[in-house]
Amino acid sequence: MPEMSKRDLILNSAFEIFRTKGFHNAKIEEIAKNAGIGKGTVYEYFSGKKEIFEESFIRNVEMGLQEVHEIFVSELSFKEKLAKFLKYKYNIITVHTSLAEVFFAQGDLISKRVKDVFLKNMGKHTLDVIRLIEQGIDEGLIRKTVDKEILCSCIMGLSNHYIGMVMFKAGGKEPDYGYIVDQVLEGFGEKEDCNEN
């Protein structure tokens, strides 16, 4: 088996073990067994559990954000991209949220490297959302004077907070993505009556 494949096998296994058991309850033996390899093989690729923990988190953050990036650079319309992005977040939120909760609960284990990688990737993700907003402006769906940073924060909040909240409240029933997109585009303020003096 090629070296990268075996390394990826370990990281896939570790992701599942850490997600379900947390850092302190996870054992190298379990990770190895779940990966179908010997414990010694794990140490050929990683120095220990902390390194595996960090690498599995980084790898899954990067893979997830790459999948999201592919939505944003596709040929879809603004509405289609936003709906597909929200659907993607809905589909992965339980897996990635649980790992993120486990990860950030272990504050003492978060190295500067992990923080740097996380912030760099979140910066790229923010740029993708800003470009999506610019596409919406180009398509005439969003006003040209919009504050892109505020709208970006609203979209990020929808994708993280609102979608997660809906998922838990609705017991796994998917939201109406078209309705959510329409709400973003319609805004939330009362429309002024143009005929009033």
Protein Blocks (a to p, Z undefined) as FASTA:
>chain_A
ZZklmmmmmmmmmmmmmmmnojmlpcfklmmmmnopafklmmmmpgblklmmmmmmmmmm
mmmmmmmmmmmmmmbdfklmmmmmmmmmmmmmmmmmmmmmmmmmmmmlmcfklmmmmmmm
mmmmmmmmmmmmmmmmmnopacfkbcfklmmmmmmmmmmmmmmmmmmmnnopacdfklmm
mmmmnombdcddfkbZZ
